[in-house]
Amino acid sequence: MENNQNFASRFDWKLALIIFIFLIVSLLAISSAQTTGQYGTTNFVLQQLINYVIFAIIVAFVIYFDPDQYKKMSWYLYGFGILLLIILAALPAGGIVIERNGAKSWFSTPVGSIQPTEFMKTFYILATAWLISKHHEKYSIKSIKSDFILLGKIGITLIIPLAFIMMQPDLGSSLVFLAITAALIIVAGISWKIILPVFTVGVTLGGSLLWMALYMQDFLEEKFGFSPYQFARIYSWLDPYSYSSGSGYHLITSLNAIGSGEIFGKGYLDREVYVAESHTDFIFTVIGEEWGFIGASFVICLYFLLIYHLTKMTLTLKDPFCTYVCAGIIAMITFHVFENIGMTIQLLPITGIPLPFISYGGSSLMGNALALGLVFSMKFHYKSYMFASNDDEE
């Protein structure tokens, strides 16, 4: 009985409840999306339910280890992730390597396709969190020089996975890594005298890349391996109606679906606008059309609640390593939500980024399970440590 009570008090039930609500929303949205007929007899609802069972198993496994063990494993996991990306880049498409829409990003396994990048995000967060915490231990007195050294370490840690991900090419995941890095740089306490110029250069490069995508496509294709498919996404984002029969079709149908939902939506299973791949990257169109502004706002508020809970929990942690890990996970989830919803309403270009915890997809859900498993672990073992201290004092 005492062990059960101890577990109950240490486990993050609020976070578990939030994830359970996401499960319900996901199953409802996917069950409606698969009625359009484009998927044949495939039951994505059942498969997503199985994915969530795997999600729970991963979380339970990750909770077993405490943060100190993840500190020790961080670079091994990072190296394992890099190895998977190297194998993915080295092997030709076909066989165990799957290529979709010009991106060679998946392994074919007996249990389905696996995208290593989804796991590499968390591995990168762990390694960078270890790096930052160790750097601050070594340089207890901050200076511009020490901040530059830290920035260089983070840059080297980032550039290795980013290079292989860009080779696939996977622009969406590359942006996620940049968002995680930006958040960790800010949380690491690097001087704004360094951050502002670096971010200014980053924005300038981003703007230059967009300009080159519009006017120097041949150069980007030849020198950096960008594909016409990626350029088409940019053009269709800026002017979808000029590409209505091609790359702009997705965005137009997405806007029509969400807009037609109006305030209260058309009702469950009463969709009228056909949206391709509405069970994965465009799942938000199902929510917007069937549940309207009210339903879409509920989902967005649910994400705000998740981010708020994670942020509140992060502020209670005393270990800098845990703080940095949680900050990276918060940045990862936030960017995923912002990018996915933004692309469905033309705020951002369309990328292959799923809506966390709602879109159908095993790799995405398992990657998020690994990330949230770390959060559960830090809360679980932090409480355990506190109880142990109290017992010792008695």
C-alpha positions, 0 to 999 in steps of 0.5 A: 500500500505504501509503495502504491501511495508513493507511486501515486504521489510521484506520478504526473497525473495531470500530464497523463490526463492531458495526453488522454484528452489528446488521445480522444481528440486524435481518435475522433478526428482520424475516424472522420478523416478515414471515411473519405474513401481515399484509404480503402479499408485501412483502419487508422483508428485501430492503428493509432490506438495501438500506437498510443499503447506503444506510447504508454509502454515507451513512457513506462520504460523511460520513467524507469531510469532517473535523470542521472542515468540519462546524463550518462547515456546522452552522448551514446543516444546522440551517437546512436541517432547520428549512426541511424542518419548516416545509414539512412543517407548511405543506403539507396532508396528501396529495400529498408530505406523508404523515399516519399515525396523526394525525401529519403527519411524512413526505414522499413521495418516489420512493424512499419516505417520508422523515421529516425529524425523523430527520435534524433530530436530528443537525443539532440536535446539530451546531448545539448542539455548535458553540454550546457550544464557541464559548460556552466560547471566548468565556467562558473564565472560567465564572460563573453569568451565563455559564451562564445565557447558555449555557442560554438559547442552547441553549433557543432552539436547541431550541425552534424545531425542538421547536415544529414537531415538536410541531405534527405532533404527534410526542411520541416525537421531541420526547422524544428532543430533550429527552434530547439537550438534557439530555445536552449541558447536563450535558456542557457543564459548566453549574453544578448550581446551575442544572441542578437547579432546571431539571431539577426544573421539567422533571420538575414540568412533565412530571408536570403534563402527565401529570396533565392528560392524565388529567384535562384532555384537552379543554384539551390538545386545544384549546390544544396540539393533542394528539390523542385517539390520543396520550391513548389511548396513555397510558391503555392504558399505565397500564391496557392490559387495560381497553382490550384491544379498542382502544389497549391491544391492542398492549401486551397482545400485546407483553407476551404475546409477550415473556413467552411466550419465557421463558428460551431462546425458542421458536426462529427462525420459531416465533412464536405470538403475533401482534403488529401492526407487529412489523417496526418499532416492536415488533421487540423482541417478535420477539426476546423470543419467539423468542430468549427472555431469553437472546436479548433480553439479547444484544441489550441487551448489544450496545447496551451495547457500542455505547454503551461503545465510543462513550463510550470513543472520545469520551474520546480526542477533544481537540476540544470540538466533537467531544466535544459531538457524540459526547455528543449522539449517545450520548444520542440512541441511548441514549434510543431504545433505552431508550424502545423496549424500555421501551414493549414491557414497559410500563415506558414509554408507547408512542411511535413510536420505532424500535429503532435499527439493528434496526427496519425503516425507511429514515428511521431507519436513514439518520438513524442513518447520518448520526450514526454517520458523524460518529463515524466521521469524527471517529475517522478524521480525528483519527488522520489529524491525529495521524499528520500531527503525527508526520510533521511532527516527524520 
